[in-house]
Amino acid sequence: MVWKSKAQKRTVVEVGRNVNGRESRVAVFAGSFDPFTIGHFDIVKRAACMFDILYVLVAQNASKKNMFDAETRKSMIEAAVSEIPNVKVACYDGLTVDFMKSVGARYLVRGIRNASDLDAEQAVAWNNKVLYPEVETVFLMSAQEHLVVSSSVVRELLKCGCTRGESAAEQKNLISKFVPKNIVSMLLKLYRK
């Protein structure tokens, strides 16, 4: 979702404020998601069970050279999470905490694969707390089978391996080990453009 007006932002915040007579638990899972992996998808499924509304935020990081533009990444994520009713997908090019304030989110979900991730995420969490004191960062450990899955691996496979000389079925089979099955064809098609 790309905000077109302040009125649209306000409506989403008002809708997200009250679930069954209590303040709703709104969370954001932000990242570049270039591309969205099975590890990301696992974190989304688990976080969606914990919160009333979960925004998957496609962050636009000027310091990163992305393989896919933000709208394309958003489309892939929307396809991947289409069956999870309380998940929304948005793009934003500002600070994550500013987006969180605009949608009434108080929780930031982060996936942790290893000690290096934890160290980096702890520093980000502390800085976010300075910028938005109401924010709570929720760390979810990656499932063991996803510890080595990363967007970098998928990009490398696309660039160097899986699209050269293999049959379409072999390419799909390989990539489906790293990204949600329902976006494999979309990912391969978009990469070949």
C-alpha positions, 0 to 999 in steps of 0.5 A: 500500500502506498499512501496517497493522502493523509486522509488515507493514513488516518483511516488506516490508523483509526481502523487499526486502533480498536479490535474487539473493544481493545487497542489492536496490536499492530506490528511492522516487519520491515526489510528490503526483501530483494527478493522475499524468501521462505525465511521471510515468509516463515517470520510473517506467518509466525508474527501474523499469529501474534498481532492483529495487523502485520505490515510487511514494509518494503523499505527503500534503502538508498544505500542498497542496489536492489535487483527489483524495484520496490513496487515489484518486490511489493507485488511478489510479497502480496502474492506470497502472503495473499492467504494470510488475512491480517497481513498488509504490504506497503512501500515506504522510503522514510524511516521505519519508525515514521511509517509505524507512527503513521499506521499506529504500530507499536511493534517492530518484528525482526528475524534473527538467524545468528549472533551477528544478526542479533548484534546488528538488530540490537543496535537498530532497536536501541536507536528506534527506541530513541526515535519512537519511545513507544516501539517494542522490537520483537525478535523471532529466531529463524527456523533452523531449516532457514538459517542459511536462506537469504535474499543474497543467495537467491540473487546469486542463484538467479545471476549465476546459476539457475537460469542458465542451461537448466530446464524450466522445471529444474529452475523452479525446483531449485528456486522453490527451496529458497522462496515461497512456492507461489511466487517462484514463476513470478520471480523467474519471469521478472528476473528474465525481463 
